[in-house]
């Protein structure tokens, strides 16, 4: 059973597997480039370093948005926000398995 996605003109449409530079990801997630680079260096967000720049997968958009929201809402440390984001992802994965 596949989940049908609806088109929302206000939400950016990304292709699975697309790679974004830090500046593009920061703009897309409404965070500063400095904030995002700090989270990459703290290993809260995974990125690939190539040719002197960081690149992130389009799948990382949701994680960056979750971490930023958790940090802002609860005044959380980046590592704690990452842990909460990991738990949310795991719960979603387990729920999908239950539906199958």
Secondary structure per residue as TSV (DSSP state, phi and psi in degrees):
chain	resnum	aa	ss	phi	psi
A	1	X	-	360.0	117.4
A	2	X	-	-96.8	148.1
A	3	X	-	-92.5	125.6
A	4	X	-	-82.8	131.9
A	5	X	-	-96.5	140.6
A	6	X	-	-100.7	148.6
A	7	X	-	-82.7	126.9
A	8	X	-	-119.7	111.3
A	9	X	T	-63.9	-17.0
A	10	X	T	-86.6	-16.1
A	11	X	S	-101.0	133.8
A	12	X	-	-64.8	142.4
A	13	X	-	-103.1	117.6
A	14	X	-	-112.3	145.4
A	15	X	-	-86.4	139.5
A	16	X	T	-61.0	133.7
A	17	X	T	89.9	-5.2
A	18	X	-	-67.8	146.1
A	19	X	E	-114.2	136.1
A	20	X	E	-122.4	145.5
A	21	X	E	-75.8	162.0
A	22	X	H	-55.9	-43.4
A	23	X	H	-61.8	-41.0
A	24	X	H	-67.1	-43.2
A	25	X	H	-64.8	-43.1
A	26	X	H	-60.3	-45.9
A	27	X	H	-63.0	-42.9
A	28	X	H	-64.3	-35.6
A	29	X	H	-97.3	2.5
A	30	X	T	60.1	42.9
A	31	X	-	-126.8	165.1
A	32	X	-	-81.4	157.3
A	33	X	H	-61.7	-39.1
A	34	X	H	-63.0	-42.4
A	35	X	H	-59.9	-47.1
A	36	X	H	-66.8	-43.0
A	37	X	H	-62.9	-37.7
A	38	X	H	-63.1	-41.1
A	39	X	H	-68.2	-32.3
A	40	X	H	-67.3	-46.6
A	41	X	H	-64.9	-30.2
A	42	X	T	-83.4	-0.6
A	43	X	T	63.2	29.6
A	44	X	S	-81.5	-33.6
A	45	X	S	-125.1	134.5
A	46	X	-	-86.9	133.1
A	47	X	-	-143.6	159.4
A	48	X	E	-105.7	131.8
A	49	X	E	-97.6	119.8
A	50	X	E	-146.9	133.8
A	51	X	T	53.6	39.2
A	52	X	T	77.4	11.8
A	53	X	E	-138.8	155.5
A	54	X	E	-92.1	142.8
A	55	X	E	-128.7	139.4
A	56	X	E	-124.2	148.2
A	57	X	E	-77.0	154.1
A	58	X	T	-63.2	-24.2
A	59	X	T	-66.9	-18.2
A	60	X	H	-76.3	-14.1
A	61	X	H	-53.3	-49.1
A	62	X	H	-63.0	-42.2
A	63	X	H	-63.7	-45.3
A	64	X	H	-59.9	-44.6
A	65	X	H	-63.0	-41.2
A	66	X	H	-64.2	-47.4
A	67	X	H	-61.5	-44.6
A	68	X	H	-61.9	-42.8
A	69	X	H	-67.2	-42.4
A	70	X	H	-63.6	-44.9
A	71	X	H	-60.0	-45.3
A	72	X	H	-70.4	-46.3
A	73	X	H	-66.3	-43.5
A	74	X	H	-109.1	7.8
A	75	X	T	50.9	45.9
A	76	X	-	-88.9	149.9
A	77	X	-	-64.1	145.2
A	78	X	H	-55.2	-38.4
A	79	X	H	-66.7	-39.6
A	80	X	H	-66.3	-42.5
A	81	X	H	-61.1	-38.7
A	82	X	H	-64.7	-40.9
A	83	X	H	-63.0	-44.2
A	84	X	H	-62.5	-43.6
A	85	X	H	-61.3	-40.2
A	86	X	H	-60.4	-43.9
A	87	X	H	-65.7	-40.3
A	88	X	H	-62.0	-44.7
A	89	X	H	-61.3	-41.8
A	90	X	H	-65.3	-42.3
A	91	X	H	-62.4	-43.2
A	92	X	H	-62.2	-41.4
A	93	X	H	-62.8	-44.3
A	94	X	H	-65.3	-37.6
A	95	X	H	-64.7	-39.3
A	96	X	H	-63.9	-38.8
A	97	X	H	-64.6	-39.1
A	98	X	H	-64.1	-35.7
A	99	X	H	-67.3	-26.2
A	100	X	-	-77.3	360.0
